[in-house]
Amino acid sequence: MIAESDTVRVLDLGVAPEVGAPMPVLLSDDIRTIVMFYAVNRSSDGAGEDAGIAIVEFESCALTKFGYPNDEALPGHPLYDRGLGRYGCYEVLNPTWAAEIDAMNRVSFPEYQLDPVRHFIFTFHDSTFECLAEGLEVAVVDSTWNSVVAAVATQLIRSGESSLLGRVVEELATNAGGSV
């Protein structure tokens, strides 16, 4: 359910999803959520120049949705009329989605309140990604798709307190064919 308080704003990550085939991949476990996609640098006229592969790590992600709607059905998204657009990265200010999670958890835990989170939405050609997380970190790498996905998957299953994104960038930089 969307409330009047839900406001959508463009999130400037320095890059945006490629329009035709961004090929987004979501990898997640109980504590880490990563989205990767082909990215472009957008000029003021909306044209895009290849930027490489964006790796976005969401901090303390509480919940994700990935799939429908695609770009053609995006006008059916409840936040479309609030500024949600195609092929971009957005943040919902004052999200009611977090309040819905609180209400569900209060059934068993009456005093429950989700830690402060932000509602992020990334719109792609064939899908949309949404999540509630404390924040995000972005890296853009110039490497092969298979190398990036393999590096992220490998680092996701390794334990450690250091940033997963930092370990991925380091691994890609030390391997042939990768630079940051």
ROSE-4610 file (N, C-alpha, C; in Angstrom, 1 decimal, always signed):
// ROSE-4610
residu = [M/M/M/I/I/I/A/A/A/E/E/E/S/S/S/D/D/D/T/T/T/V/V/V/R/R/R/V/V/V/L/L/L/D/D/D/L/L/L/G/G/G/V/V/V/A/A/A/P/P/P/E/E/E/V/V/V/G/G/G/A/A/A/P/P/P/M/M/M/P/P/P/V/V/V/L/L/L/L/L/L/S/S/S/D/D/D/D/D/D/I/I/I/R/R/R/T/T/T/I/I/I/V/V/V/M/M/M/F/F/F/Y/Y/Y/A/A/A/V/V/V/N/N/N/R/R/R/S/S/S/S/S/S/D/D/D/G/G/G/A/A/A/G/G/G/E/E/E/D/D/D/A/A/A/G/G/G/I/I/I/A/A/A/I/I/I/V/V/V/E/E/E/F/F/F/E/E/E/S/S/S/C/C/C/A/A/A/L/L/L/T/T/T/K/K/K/F/F/F/G/G/G/Y/Y/Y/P/P/P/N/N/N/D/D/D/E/E/E/A/A/A/L/L/L/P/P/P/G/G/G/H/H/H/P/P/P/L/L/L/Y/Y/Y/D/D/D/R/R/R/G/G/G/L/L/L/G/G/G/R/R/R/Y/Y/Y/G/G/G/C/C/C/Y/Y/Y/E/E/E/V/V/V/L/L/L/N/N/N/P/P/P/T/T/T/W/W/W/A/A/A/A/A/A/E/E/E/I/I/I/D/D/D/A/A/A/M/M/M/N/N/N/R/R/R/V/V/V/S/S/S/F/F/F/P/P/P/E/E/E/Y/Y/Y/Q/Q/Q/L/L/L/D/D/D/P/P/P/V/V/V/R/R/R/H/H/H/F/F/F/I/I/I/F/F/F/T/T/T/F/F/F/H/H/H/D/D/D/S/S/S/T/T/T/F/F/F/E/E/E/C/C/C/L/L/L/A/A/A/E/E/E/G/G/G/L/L/L/E/E/E/V/V/V/A/A/A/V/V/V/V/V/V/D/D/D/S/S/S/T/T/T/W/W/W/N/N/N/S/S/S/V/V/V/V/V/V/A/A/A/A/A/A/V/V/V/A/A/A/T/T/T/Q/Q/Q/L/L/L/I/I/I/R/R/R/S/S/S/G/G/G/E/E/E/S/S/S/S/S/S/L/L/L/L/L/L/G/G/G/R/R/R/V/V/V/V/V/V/E/E/E/E/E/E/L/L/L/A/A/A/T/T/T/N/N/N/A/A/A/G/G/G/G/G/G/S/S/S/V/V/V]
num = [1/1/1/2/2/2/3/3/3/4/4/4/5/5/5/6/6/6/7/7/7/8/8/8/9/9/9/10/10/10/11/11/11/12/12/12/13/13/13/14/14/14/15/15/15/16/16/16/17/17/17/18/18/18/19/19/19/20/20/20/21/21/21/22/22/22/23/23/23/24/24/24/25/25/25/26/26/26/27/27/27/28/28/28/29/29/29/30/30/30/31/31/31/32/32/32/33/33/33/34/34/34/35/35/35/36/36/36/37/37/37/38/38/38/39/39/39/40/40/40/41/41/41/42/42/42/43/43/43/44/44/44/45/45/45/46/46/46/47/47/47/48/48/48/49/49/49/50/50/50/51/51/51/52/52/52/53/53/53/54/54/54/55/55/55/56/56/56/57/57/57/58/58/58/59/59/59/60/60/60/61/61/61/62/62/62/63/63/63/64/64/64/65/65/65/66/66/66/67/67/67/68/68/68/69/69/69/70/70/70/71/71/71/72/72/72/73/73/73/74/74/74/75/75/75/76/76/76/77/77/77/78/78/78/79/79/79/80/80/80/81/81/81/82/82/82/83/83/83/84/84/84/85/85/85/86/86/86/87/87/87/88/88/88/89/89/89/90/90/90/91/91/91/92/92/92/93/93/93/94/94/94/95/95/95/96/96/96/97/97/97/98/98/98/99/99/99/100/100/100/101/101/101/102/102/102/103/103/103/104/104/104/105/105/105/106/106/106/107/107/107/108/108/108/109/109/109/110/110/110/111/111/111/112/112/112/113/113/113/114/114/114/115/115/115/116/116/116/117/117/117/118/118/118/119/119/119/120/120/120/121/121/121/122/122/122/123/123/123/124/124/124/125/125/125/126/126/126/127/127/127/128/128/128/129/129/129/130/130/130/131/131/131/132/132/132/133/133/133/134/134/134/135/135/135/136/136/136/137/137/137/138/138/138/139/139/139/140/140/140/141/141/141/142/142/142/143/143/143/144/144/144/145/145/145/146/146/146/147/147/147/148/148/148/149/149/149/150/150/150/151/151/151/152/152/152/153/153/153/154/154/154/155/155/155/156/156/156/157/157/157/158/158/158/159/159/159/160/160/160/161/161/161/162/162/162/163/163/163/164/164/164/165/165/165/166/166/166/167/167/167/168/168/168/169/169/169/170/170/170/171/171/171/172/172/172/173/173/173/174/174/174/175/175/175/176/176/176/177/177/177/178/178/178/179/179/179/180/180/180]
x = [+0.8/+0.0/+0.9/+0.5/+1.3/+0.5/+1.3/+0.7/+1.1/+0.5/+0.9/+2.3/+2.8/+4.2/+5.3/+4.9/+5.9/+6.3/+7.5/+8.0/+9.2/+9.2/+10.3/+11.3/+12.6/+13.6/+14.7/+15.2/+16.3/+17.5/+18.2/+19.4/+20.6/+21.4/+22.6/+23.7/+24.0/+25.1/+26.3/+26.2/+27.3/+27.1/+26.3/+26.0/+24.5/+24.0/+22.6/+22.6/+21.5/+21.4/+21.4/+22.1/+22.0/+20.6/+20.1/+18.7/+18.4/+19.1/+18.7/+18.8/+20.0/+20.2/+21.2/+20.7/+21.5/+21.9/+21.1/+21.4/+21.6/+20.7/+20.9/+20.9/+21.8/+21.9/+21.8/+21.0/+20.9/+21.5/+22.4/+23.0/+22.8/+22.3/+21.9/+22.1/+22.4/+22.3/+21.6/+21.7/+21.0/+21.5/+22.8/+23.3/+23.8/+23.9/+24.5/+23.6/+23.4/+22.6/+23.4/+23.6/+24.4/+23.6/+23.6/+23.0/+24.1/+24.2/+25.2/+24.4/+24.9/+24.3/+25.3/+25.0/+25.8/+25.3/+26.3/+26.0/+26.4/+25.8/+26.2/+26.3/+27.1/+27.2/+26.2/+25.2/+24.2/+24.6/+24.4/+24.7/+23.4/+23.5/+22.3/+21.2/+21.5/+20.5/+19.9/+20.4/+19.8/+20.6/+21.5/+22.3/+23.2/+23.5/+24.4/+25.7/+26.8/+28.1/+28.5/+28.9/+29.3/+30.2/+29.9/+30.7/+31.3/+30.9/+31.4/+30.3/+30.6/+29.7/+29.6/+28.4/+28.1/+27.9/+28.5/+28.3/+27.8/+26.5/+25.9/+25.7/+26.3/+26.2/+25.3/+24.2/+23.2/+23.6/+23.7/+24.0/+22.8/+23.0/+21.9/+20.6/+20.5/+19.3/+18.3/+17.1/+16.1/+15.1/+14.9/+13.9/+14.2/+14.0/+14.2/+13.0/+12.8/+11.8/+12.6/+12.5/+13.2/+12.3/+12.0/+11.2/+10.3/+9.1/+8.1/+7.9/+7.6/+7.3/+8.5/+8.3/+9.4/+9.1/+9.9/+9.8/+8.4/+7.9/+6.6/+5.4/+5.5/+4.5/+4.7/+5.9/+6.2/+5.1/+4.4/+3.3/+2.3/+2.3/+1.4/+1.9/+3.2/+3.8/+3.2/+2.8/+2.1/+2.9/+4.2/+5.0/+5.4/+4.9/+5.2/+4.7/+3.5/+3.0/+3.7/+4.5/+5.3/+6.7/+7.0/+8.3/+9.2/+8.7/+9.5/+9.5/+10.7/+10.9/+11.6/+11.8/+12.5/+14.0/+14.7/+16.1/+16.9/+16.5/+17.2/+17.3/+17.9/+18.0/+17.3/+16.5/+15.6/+15.6/+15.2/+15.0/+13.6/+12.9/+11.6/+11.7/+11.4/+11.5/+10.2/+10.4/+9.2/+8.5/+9.2/+8.6/+7.6/+6.4/+5.4/+5.7/+6.6/+6.9/+7.6/+8.4/+9.0/+8.0/+7.0/+5.9/+5.1/+5.0/+4.3/+5.1/+6.4/+7.2/+7.1/+7.1/+6.8/+5.5/+4.5/+3.1/+3.1/+3.8/+3.8/+4.5/+5.7/+6.5/+5.8/+5.0/+4.3/+3.3/+2.9/+2.0/+2.7/+4.0/+4.7/+5.6/+6.0/+6.9/+6.2/+5.3/+4.6/+5.4/+6.6/+7.4/+8.4/+8.2/+9.1/+9.1/+10.3/+10.4/+11.7/+11.6/+12.7/+13.7/+15.0/+16.0/+15.7/+16.1/+15.9/+16.5/+15.6/+16.1/+15.6/+16.2/+15.9/+15.3/+14.4/+13.7/+14.3/+15.1/+15.7/+15.0/+14.9/+14.3/+15.2/+15.5/+16.3/+15.4/+15.2/+14.4/+15.2/+15.0/+15.7/+14.8/+15.3/+14.5/+13.5/+13.9/+13.0/+12.6/+13.0/+12.7/+12.9/+12.5/+12.6/+13.1/+14.1/+14.6/+14.2/+13.7/+13.4/+14.0/+14.4/+14.9/+14.7/+14.7/+14.8/+16.2/+17.1/+18.4/+18.9/+19.9/+20.4/+21.1/+21.7/+22.5/+23.0/+23.9/+24.5/+25.9/+26.6/+28.0/+28.1/+28.7/+28.7/+30.2/+30.5/+31.8/+31.4/+32.2/+32.0/+33.3/+33.3/+34.5/+34.5/+35.7/+35.8/+36.4/+35.6/+36.0/+35.0/+35.2/+34.2/+33.0/+31.9/+30.7/+30.9/+31.4/+31.7/+32.6/+33.7/+34.6/+34.0/+33.2/+32.5/+31.5/+30.7/+29.7/+30.4/+31.5/+32.2/+32.9/+33.5/+34.1/+33.2/+32.0/+31.0/+30.5/+30.2/+29.7/+30.7/+31.9/+33.0/+33.1/+33.1/+33.3/+32.0/+30.8/+29.6/+29.6/+30.2/+30.2/+31.4/+32.3/+33.4/+32.9/+33.3/+33.0/+34.0/+33.7/+34.6/+33.9/+34.6/+34.0/+34.2/+35.2/+35.6/+34.5/+34.4/+33.4/+33.5/+32.4/+32.4/+32.8/+32.3/+32.6/+34.1/+34.7/+36.1/+36.9/+36.5/+37.2/+37.0/+35.8/+35.6/+36.4/+36.4/+37.2/+38.7/+39.2/+40.6/+40.9/+40.0/+40.2/+40.2/+39.3/+39.2/+40.4/+40.9/+42.1/+43.4/+43.4/+44.6/+44.6/+43.4/+43.2/+43.4/+43.9/+44.1/+42.7/+42.6/+41.3/+40.5/+40.9/+40.1/+40.8/+40.0/+40.5/+39.4/+39.7/+38.7/+38.8]
y = [-1.2/+0.0/+1.2/+2.2/+3.4/+4.5/+5.4/+6.5/+7.8/+8.9/+10.2/+10.6/+10.0/+10.3/+9.7/+8.6/+8.0/+8.9/+9.4/+10.3/+9.7/+9.7/+9.1/+10.2/+9.9/+10.8/+10.0/+10.6/+9.9/+9.8/+8.7/+8.4/+8.5/+9.4/+9.6/+8.7/+7.6/+6.7/+7.0/+7.9/+8.2/+7.4/+6.3/+5.5/+5.1/+4.6/+4.1/+2.8/+2.1/+0.8/+1.1/+0.2/+0.2/+0.0/+0.7/+0.6/-0.7/-1.2/-2.4/-3.7/-4.0/-5.3/-5.1/-4.6/-4.4/-5.7/-6.8/-8.1/-8.1/-7.6/-7.5/-8.9/-9.1/-10.3/-9.9/-10.6/-10.4/-11.6/-11.4/-12.4/-11.9/-12.8/-12.4/-13.6/-13.2/-14.2/-13.5/-14.0/-13.4/-12.0/-11.7/-10.4/-9.5/-10.1/-9.2/-9.4/-8.3/-8.2/-7.4/-8.0/-7.4/-7.5/-6.4/-6.3/-5.9/-6.6/-6.2/-6.0/-5.0/-4.8/-4.0/-4.1/-3.3/-1.8/-0.9/+0.4/+1.4/+2.6/+3.6/+4.9/+5.8/+7.2/+8.0/+8.6/+9.3/+10.8/+11.3/+12.7/+13.5/+14.8/+15.6/+15.4/+14.9/+14.6/+13.2/+12.4/+11.1/+10.0/+10.3/+9.3/+8.6/+7.4/+6.6/+6.1/+6.2/+5.7/+4.6/+3.5/+2.4/+2.8/+2.3/+2.6/+1.4/+0.2/-1.0/-1.7/-2.5/-3.3/-2.6/-2.3/-1.7/-2.9/-2.8/-3.7/-2.9/-3.2/-2.4/-3.3/-3.0/-3.8/-3.0/-3.6/-3.0/-3.3/-2.3/-2.5/-2.9/-4.0/-4.4/-4.5/-5.2/-5.3/-6.2/-5.7/-6.4/-7.2/-6.7/-7.3/-6.9/-7.9/-7.6/-8.1/-7.4/-7.9/-7.7/-8.8/-8.7/-9.4/-8.7/-9.3/-8.3/-8.6/-7.8/-6.5/-5.3/-5.1/-4.8/-5.1/-4.7/-3.3/-2.8/-1.4/-1.0/-1.9/-1.7/-1.6/-2.4/-2.5/-1.5/-0.8/+0.0/+1.1/+1.6/+2.5/+1.9/+0.6/-0.1/-0.1/+0.2/+0.2/+1.3/+1.1/+2.1/+3.4/+3.4/+4.6/+5.3/+4.8/+5.4/+6.8/+7.1/+8.5/+9.4/+8.8/+9.6/+10.0/+9.6/+9.9/+8.7/+7.5/+6.3/+6.2/+6.1/+6.0/+4.8/+4.7/+3.6/+3.7/+2.6/+2.5/+3.4/+3.4/+4.3/+3.7/+4.5/+4.2/+5.2/+4.8/+5.7/+5.3/+6.3/+6.1/+6.6/+5.9/+6.3/+6.9/+8.2/+8.9/+8.6/+8.5/+8.2/+6.9/+5.8/+4.6/+3.9/+3.6/+2.9/+1.4/+0.9/-0.5/-0.9/-0.1/-0.4/-0.5/+0.3/+0.2/-1.1/-1.6/-2.9/-4.0/-3.9/-5.0/-4.9/-3.7/-3.5/-4.2/-3.9/-4.4/-5.9/-6.6/-8.0/-8.6/-8.0/-8.5/-8.3/-7.3/-7.0/-8.1/-8.9/-10.1/-10.9/-11.2/-12.0/-11.2/-10.0/-9.2/-7.8/-7.6/-6.3/-5.0/-5.1/-3.9/-3.7/-4.6/-4.6/-3.3/-2.8/-1.7/-2.0/-2.0/-2.2/-1.0/-1.4/-0.3/+0.6/+1.9/+2.8/+2.3/+2.2/+1.7/+2.7/+2.5/+3.3/+2.3/+2.8/+2.0/+2.4/+1.4/+1.6/+0.9/+1.5/+0.9/+1.1/+0.0/+0.0/-0.5/+0.2/-0.2/-0.6/-1.8/-2.3/-2.5/-3.0/-3.3/-4.4/-5.5/-6.6/-6.9/-6.1/-6.3/-5.1/-5.2/-4.1/-4.8/-4.1/-4.5/-3.5/-4.0/-3.1/-3.7/-2.9/-3.4/-2.3/-2.8/-2.0/-2.3/-1.2/-1.4/-0.1/-0.2/+1.0/+1.9/+1.4/+2.2/+1.3/+1.9/+1.2/+1.7/+0.8/+1.2/+0.7/+1.5/+1.2/+1.2/+0.2/+0.2/-0.1/+0.5/+0.2/-0.4/-1.5/-2.2/-2.5/-2.5/-2.8/-4.2/-5.2/-6.6/-7.4/-8.7/-9.5/-9.9/-10.1/-10.4/-11.6/-12.7/-13.9/-13.7/-12.9/-12.7/-11.9/-10.9/-10.2/-11.0/-11.8/-12.6/-13.6/-14.3/-15.3/-14.7/-13.5/-12.9/-12.5/-12.0/-11.6/-12.8/-13.9/-15.1/-15.7/-15.7/-16.3/-15.5/-14.2/-13.4/-13.4/-13.6/-13.7/-14.9/-16.0/-17.2/-17.2/-16.3/-16.2/-15.3/-15.7/-14.9/-13.8/-12.8/-11.8/-10.5/-9.6/-8.3/-7.2/-7.4/-6.4/-6.3/-5.2/-5.0/-6.0/-6.7/-7.6/-6.9/-5.7/-4.9/-4.7/-4.3/-4.0/-5.3/-6.4/-7.7/-8.0/-7.8/-8.1/-7.2/-5.9/-5.0/-5.4/-5.7/-6.2/-7.4/-8.4/-9.7/-9.4/-8.6/-8.3/-7.5/-6.6/-5.8/-6.7/-7.8/-8.6/-9.7/-10.0/-11.0/-10.3/-11.1/-10.6/-10.3/-9.2/-8.8/-7.9/-7.6/-6.7/-5.5/-4.4/-3.1/-2.4/-1.5/-0.7/+0.8]
z = [+0.0/+0.0/+0.0/-0.8/-1.0/-0.3/+0.4/+1.1/+0.5/+0.8/+0.3/+0.7/+1.8/+2.2/+1.3/+0.5/-0.4/-1.5/-1.5/-2.6/-3.2/-4.6/-5.3/-5.8/-5.6/-6.1/-6.9/-7.9/-8.7/-7.7/-7.8/-7.0/-7.9/-7.7/-8.5/-8.1/-8.8/-8.5/-9.3/-10.2/-11.2/-12.4/-12.4/-13.6/-13.5/-14.6/-14.6/-15.4/-15.3/-16.0/-17.5/-18.3/-19.7/-20.1/-21.2/-21.6/-22.2/-23.2/-24.0/-23.2/-22.7/-22.0/-20.8/-19.7/-18.6/-17.9/-18.1/-17.6/-16.1/-15.3/-13.9/-13.3/-12.3/-11.5/-10.0/-9.3/-7.8/-7.1/-6.2/-5.3/-3.9/-3.1/-1.7/-0.8/+0.5/+1.6/+2.7/+3.9/+5.1/+5.4/+5.1/+5.5/+4.4/+3.2/+2.1/+0.9/+0.2/-1.1/-2.1/-3.3/-4.3/-5.6/-6.4/-7.7/-8.6/-9.7/-10.8/-12.1/-12.9/-14.2/-15.1/-16.4/-17.3/-17.2/-17.0/-16.7/-17.8/-17.8/-18.7/-17.9/-18.5/-18.1/-18.9/-18.3/-19.1/-19.2/-20.4/-20.7/-20.5/-20.5/-20.3/-21.3/-22.5/-23.5/-23.3/-22.3/-22.1/-22.7/-23.6/-24.3/-23.3/-23.5/-22.6/-23.2/-22.5/-22.9/-22.0/-22.5/-21.7/-20.6/-19.4/-18.2/-17.6/-18.0/-17.4/-16.7/-15.7/-14.9/-13.5/-13.2/-11.8/-10.8/-9.7/-8.6/-7.4/-7.0/-5.9/-4.7/-3.6/-2.4/-1.5/-1.0/-0.1/+1.3/+2.2/+3.6/+4.4/+5.2/+6.1/+5.4/+4.3/+3.5/+4.3/+4.5/+5.2/+4.3/+3.1/+2.2/+0.8/-0.2/-1.6/-2.4/-3.5/-4.6/-5.9/-6.7/-8.0/-9.1/-10.1/-11.2/-11.8/-11.9/-12.5/-11.8/-12.4/-13.8/-14.6/-15.9/-16.9/-17.3/-18.3/-18.7/-19.3/-20.0/-20.6/-19.6/-18.6/-17.5/-16.4/-16.4/-15.3/-14.9/-15.9/-15.5/-14.5/-14.4/-13.4/-12.0/-11.8/-10.5/-9.7/-8.4/-7.6/-7.4/-7.6/-7.5/-8.8/-9.9/-11.2/-11.3/-10.8/-10.8/-9.8/-9.0/-8.0/-8.5/-9.7/-10.3/-10.6/-10.4/-10.8/-12.3/-12.9/-14.3/-14.8/-16.1/-16.7/-16.6/-16.5/-16.7/-15.7/-14.5/-13.5/-12.1/-11.3/-9.8/-9.0/-8.1/-7.3/-5.9/-5.1/-3.6/-3.3/-2.5/-2.0/-0.6/-0.5/+0.8/+1.5/+2.8/+3.7/+3.3/+3.1/+2.6/+3.5/+3.0/+3.8/+3.8/+2.9/+2.8/+4.2/+4.7/+6.0/+7.1/+7.1/+8.1/+8.0/+6.7/+6.5/+7.2/+7.1/+7.7/+9.2/+9.8/+11.2/+11.6/+10.9/+11.2/+11.2/+10.2/+10.2/+11.4/+11.7/+12.8/+14.2/+14.3/+15.6/+16.0/+15.1/+15.4/+16.5/+16.3/+17.3/+18.3/+17.8/+18.6/+18.7/+19.7/+19.8/+19.8/+20.3/+20.3/+19.1/+18.1/+17.0/+16.2/+15.9/+14.9/+14.1/+12.8/+11.9/+12.1/+12.1/+12.1/+11.0/+11.1/+10.0/+8.7/+7.6/+6.3/+5.2/+4.1/+2.9/+1.9/+1.1/+0.0/-1.3/-1.9/-3.2/-4.3/-5.5/-6.6/-7.8/-8.5/-9.7/-10.8/-11.9/-13.0/-14.2/-14.7/-15.8/-17.0/-18.1/-19.3/-19.0/-18.5/-18.3/-16.9/-15.9/-14.5/-13.7/-12.4/-11.4/-10.2/-9.5/-8.2/-7.2/-6.0/-4.9/-3.6/-2.7/-1.4/-0.3/+0.9/+2.1/+2.7/+2.8/+3.3/+4.0/+4.8/+5.5/+4.5/+3.5/+2.5/+1.4/+0.6/-0.5/-0.8/-1.5/-1.9/-3.4/-4.2/-5.7/-6.1/-7.0/-7.7/-9.2/-10.1/-11.5/-12.0/-12.6/-13.0/-14.5/-15.0/-16.5/-16.5/-16.7/-16.6/-17.4/-17.5/-18.2/-17.2/-17.8/-17.0/-16.2/-16.8/-16.0/-14.9/-15.1/-14.0/-12.8/-13.1/-12.1/-11.3/-12.0/-11.3/-10.5/-11.0/-10.3/-9.0/-9.2/-8.0/-6.9/-7.3/-6.3/-5.6/-6.4/-5.8/-4.8/-5.2/-4.4/-3.1/-3.2/-2.0/-1.1/-1.7/-0.9/+0.0/-0.4/+0.5/+1.5/+1.3/+2.3/+3.5/+4.7/+5.8/+6.0/+6.8/+7.1/+7.4/+8.1/+8.4/+7.4/+6.5/+5.6/+4.5/+3.8/+2.8/+1.7/+1.3/+0.2/-1.0/-1.2/-2.5/-2.6/-1.5/-1.5/-1.9/-1.4/-1.7/-3.2/-3.7/-5.1/-6.0/-5.7/-6.5/-6.5/-5.3/-5.1/-6.0/-5.9/-6.6/-8.1/-8.6/-10.0/-10.5/-9.7/-10.1/-10.1/-9.4/-9.4/-10.5/-11.0/-12.1/-13.4/-14.4/-15.7/-16.3/-17.0/-17.7/-16.8/-15.6/-14.8/-14.4/-14.4/-13.8/-13.2/-12.4/-11.7/-12.1]
